[in-house]
Amino acid sequence: MSIRTAAQMRRLRDAGRVVARTLDALQRAIAPGVSTQELDEVAGAVFEREGARSGPILTYNYPGAVCISVGSEVVHGIPGPRLLRDGELVSIDVAAEVGGYYADAARTIPVGQPSKPALALVEATRAALACGIRAAQPGVTLRQVGAGIEQTAKARGFSVVRELTGHGIGRKMHEAPTVYNWAAPRSGLRLTPGLVLTIEPMLVAGNPEITIQPDGWTVVTVDNSLAAHEEHTIAVTERGPVILTLS
């Protein structure tokens, strides 16, 4: 999607605001002993209160209002009876539709008192996201954005999952272009003012190879190493990137 009117920007901001509020509510609710199903119910309550609908349910008939991935789960973890344990990392991915417009963001949240290596992974993923957002200037290629993300990850001793990407967003949850988290040769598109997309590095502490669990959704690391996921929806403007999913 390319924003052409102030009304479109307002609607995208409305969707982004709901995503941010949902993530904030989930972050407050996360604690040892809480189930991922309970967290999903928290998200559903925010959606209902805000007049929003779950993007994953609308788009893919996903079995949950939001994706909740724990430990070595990279993305698309299904909410259920699993109880969170002290020291774990929980990645929450929230996509909401409000008035025909979508926004999407993710946050990795430590449960209780995580280890120093786990915190380092979270901090590196947030730094990679910040680098990608800063790079998203008019005239810059998506390849340059991806290169900055991967360089930041490597400088901190972590790897990006190359198979998983960001994407365009707006009137649909997933639109063109594909936003790689590395310098993919085919990502030569230059950013133009008005373009709306997600930037979402997914970093792992070990081997970046992934596989899909038998449930058909949950993506995990093959070596059971920790994963983290951070994401924002941004709009490229003449003055630079504007984050639409900030708290």
C-alpha positions as CSV (number, residue, x, y, z in Angstrom):
1,M,0.0,0.0,0.0
2,S,1.1,3.6,-0.7
3,I,-0.5,6.3,1.5
4,R,-1.9,9.0,-0.6
5,T,-4.3,10.9,1.8
6,A,-4.4,12.1,5.3
7,A,-7.5,9.9,5.9
8,Q,-5.5,6.8,5.0
9,M,-2.8,7.7,7.4
10,R,-5.3,8.3,10.2
11,R,-6.8,4.8,9.6
12,L,-3.5,3.1,9.6
13,R,-2.6,5.0,12.8
14,D,-5.8,3.7,14.4
15,A,-4.9,0.1,13.5
16,G,-1.4,0.7,14.8
17,R,-2.7,2.1,18.1
18,V,-4.7,-1.0,18.7
19,V,-1.7,-3.2,18.0
20,A,0.4,-1.3,20.5
21,R,-2.3,-1.3,23.2
22,T,-2.7,-5.1,22.7
23,L,1.1,-5.7,23.1
24,D,1.2,-3.4,26.2
25,A,-1.7,-5.4,27.8
26,L,0.0,-8.7,27.0
27,Q,3.3,-7.5,28.4
28,R,1.6,-6.6,31.7
29,A,-0.1,-10.0,31.8
30,I,3.0,-12.1,31.2
31,A,4.2,-13.9,34.3
32,P,5.3,-17.3,35.4
33,G,2.3,-19.7,35.6
34,V,0.2,-17.8,33.1
35,S,-1.0,-19.9,30.1
36,T,-0.6,-18.8,26.5
37,Q,-4.4,-19.3,26.1
38,E,-5.0,-16.8,28.9
39,L,-2.7,-14.3,27.0
40,D,-4.7,-14.9,23.9
41,E,-7.9,-14.1,25.8
42,V,-6.3,-10.8,27.0
43,A,-5.6,-9.9,23.3
44,G,-9.2,-10.9,22.3
45,A,-10.6,-8.6,25.0
46,V,-8.6,-5.6,23.8
47,F,-9.7,-6.3,20.2
48,E,-13.3,-6.4,21.3
49,R,-13.0,-3.2,23.3
50,E,-11.2,-1.4,20.5
51,G,-13.5,-2.5,17.7
52,A,-10.7,-4.5,16.0
53,R,-10.4,-7.9,14.5
54,S,-7.5,-10.4,14.5
55,G,-5.5,-10.2,11.3
56,P,-4.4,-13.9,11.5
57,I,-8.0,-15.1,12.0
58,L,-9.3,-13.0,9.1
59,T,-6.5,-13.8,6.7
60,Y,-5.6,-17.4,7.5
61,N,-8.3,-18.8,9.9
62,Y,-5.5,-19.0,12.4
63,P,-6.4,-20.8,15.7
64,G,-5.8,-17.9,18.0
65,A,-6.2,-14.1,18.2
66,V,-2.5,-13.6,18.2
67,C,0.7,-15.7,17.8
68,I,2.5,-16.6,21.0
69,S,5.9,-18.3,20.6
70,V,8.0,-19.5,23.5
71,G,11.7,-20.3,23.8
72,S,12.9,-22.0,20.6
73,E,9.6,-21.1,18.8
74,V,10.4,-18.4,16.3
75,V,7.0,-17.4,15.1
76,H,3.3,-18.6,14.8
77,G,3.1,-20.4,18.1
78,I,-0.5,-21.4,18.8
79,P,-2.0,-20.3,22.1
80,G,-3.0,-23.2,24.4
81,P,-2.6,-24.6,27.9
82,R,1.2,-24.2,28.1
83,L,2.2,-22.4,31.3
84,L,5.0,-19.8,31.1
85,R,8.0,-20.5,33.2
86,D,10.5,-18.1,34.9
87,G,13.3,-17.2,32.6
88,E,11.6,-18.0,29.3
89,L,11.3,-15.7,26.4
90,V,7.9,-15.1,24.9
91,S,7.4,-13.6,21.4
92,I,4.0,-12.0,20.9
93,D,3.0,-11.2,17.3
94,V,-0.1,-9.0,17.0
95,A,-1.9,-8.0,13.7
96,A,-5.1,-6.1,13.9
97,E,-7.7,-4.9,11.4
98,V,-9.6,-1.7,12.1
99,G,-11.9,-0.2,9.6
100,G,-10.4,-2.1,6.7
101,Y,-6.8,-1.3,7.5
102,Y,-4.1,-3.5,9.1
103,A,-1.1,-3.0,11.3
104,D,1.3,-5.6,12.7
105,A,4.0,-5.6,15.4
106,A,5.8,-8.1,17.6
107,R,7.6,-8.0,20.9
108,T,9.8,-10.5,22.7
109,I,9.2,-10.3,26.4
110,P,11.2,-12.0,29.2
111,V,9.3,-14.0,31.8
112,G,10.5,-13.2,35.3
113,Q,14.3,-13.3,35.5
114,P,15.9,-14.4,32.2
115,S,19.5,-15.3,31.8
116,K,22.1,-12.8,30.6
117,P,22.4,-14.6,27.2
118,A,18.6,-14.5,26.7
119,L,18.5,-10.8,27.5
120,A,21.4,-10.2,25.1
121,L,19.4,-11.9,22.3
122,V,16.4,-9.7,23.0
123,E,18.5,-6.6,23.0
124,A,20.2,-7.6,19.8
125,T,16.9,-8.2,18.1
126,R,15.6,-4.8,19.2
127,A,18.8,-3.2,18.0
128,A,18.4,-4.9,14.6
129,L,14.9,-3.6,14.3
130,A,16.0,-0.1,15.2
131,C,18.7,-0.3,12.5
132,G,16.3,-1.5,9.9
133,I,13.8,1.3,10.7
134,R,16.5,4.0,10.6
135,A,17.7,2.7,7.2
136,A,14.2,2.9,5.7
137,Q,14.7,6.3,4.1
138,P,13.3,7.4,0.7
139,G,15.6,6.2,-2.1
140,V,17.2,3.4,-0.1
141,T,16.8,-0.1,-1.3
142,L,15.3,-2.9,0.7
143,R,18.6,-4.7,0.2
144,Q,20.3,-2.0,2.2
145,V,17.7,-2.3,4.9
146,G,18.2,-6.0,5.1
147,A,22.0,-5.7,5.1
148,G,21.8,-3.3,8.1
149,I,19.6,-5.7,10.0
150,E,21.9,-8.7,9.5
151,Q,25.1,-6.8,10.2
152,T,23.7,-5.6,13.5
153,A,22.8,-9.2,14.4
154,K,26.2,-10.6,13.5
155,A,28.0,-7.8,15.3
156,R,26.3,-9.0,18.5
157,G,27.0,-12.7,17.9
158,F,23.5,-13.8,16.6
159,S,22.0,-14.9,13.3
160,V,18.9,-13.9,11.4
161,V,16.4,-16.4,10.1
162,R,16.6,-15.8,6.4
163,E,13.5,-17.7,5.4
164,L,11.2,-15.4,7.5
165,T,10.6,-11.8,6.3
166,G,8.7,-8.6,6.8
167,H,6.2,-7.5,4.2
168,G,4.0,-4.7,2.9
169,I,0.8,-4.0,4.8
170,G,-2.2,-1.8,4.6
171,R,-5.5,-2.9,3.1
172,K,-4.4,-6.5,3.5
173,M,-2.3,-8.1,6.3
174,H,0.4,-9.3,3.8
175,E,1.2,-7.3,0.7
176,A,4.2,-6.7,-1.5
177,P,7.0,-6.0,-1.1
178,T,8.9,-8.8,0.8
179,V,11.2,-7.2,3.4
180,Y,14.2,-9.5,3.9
181,N,16.3,-9.4,7.0
182,W,19.5,-9.8,5.0
183,A,21.0,-8.4,1.8
184,A,18.9,-10.5,-0.6
185,P,20.0,-9.9,-4.2
186,R,16.4,-9.7,-5.4
187,S,15.4,-7.0,-3.0
188,G,16.5,-4.0,-5.1
189,L,13.2,-2.0,-4.7
190,R,13.8,1.6,-3.7
191,L,11.6,3.0,-1.0
192,T,9.3,5.8,-1.9
193,P,7.2,8.1,0.3
194,G,3.9,6.6,1.2
195,L,5.0,3.0,1.2
196,V,3.8,1.0,4.3
197,L,5.6,-2.1,5.4
198,T,6.7,-4.1,8.4
199,I,10.3,-4.5,9.5
200,E,10.6,-7.6,11.7
201,P,14.0,-9.2,12.4
202,M,13.9,-12.7,13.9
203,L,17.2,-13.6,15.5
204,V,18.4,-16.9,17.0
205,A,21.2,-17.8,19.4
206,G,22.3,-20.9,17.5
207,N,21.8,-22.4,14.1
208,P,19.4,-20.3,12.0
209,E,17.9,-23.4,10.4
210,I,14.2,-23.7,11.1
211,T,11.4,-26.3,10.7
212,I,7.7,-26.4,11.1
213,Q,6.0,-28.4,13.9
214,P,3.4,-31.0,13.2
215,D,0.6,-28.5,14.0
216,G,1.4,-26.9,10.7
217,W,2.0,-23.5,12.1
218,T,4.7,-23.2,14.8
219,V,8.2,-22.5,13.4
220,V,11.0,-23.6,15.6
221,T,14.8,-23.7,15.5
222,V,16.2,-27.1,14.6
223,D,18.8,-27.1,17.3
224,N,16.3,-25.9,20.0
225,S,18.2,-22.6,20.4
226,L,16.5,-19.5,21.7
227,A,14.7,-17.2,19.3
228,A,13.5,-13.6,19.5
229,H,11.2,-11.5,17.2
230,E,10.7,-7.7,17.2
231,E,8.5,-5.9,14.6
232,H,6.9,-2.5,13.8
233,T,4.7,-1.3,11.0
234,I,6.2,1.8,9.4
235,A,5.3,4.4,6.8
236,V,8.0,5.8,4.6
237,T,7.7,9.6,4.4
238,E,9.7,12.3,2.7
239,R,11.2,13.0,6.2
240,G,12.0,9.4,6.9
241,P,10.2,6.4,8.5
242,V,7.3,6.9,10.8
243,I,6.5,4.1,13.2
244,L,2.7,3.4,13.3
245,T,2.7,0.8,16.1
246,L,4.5,2.6,18.9
247,S,3.0,2.5,22.4
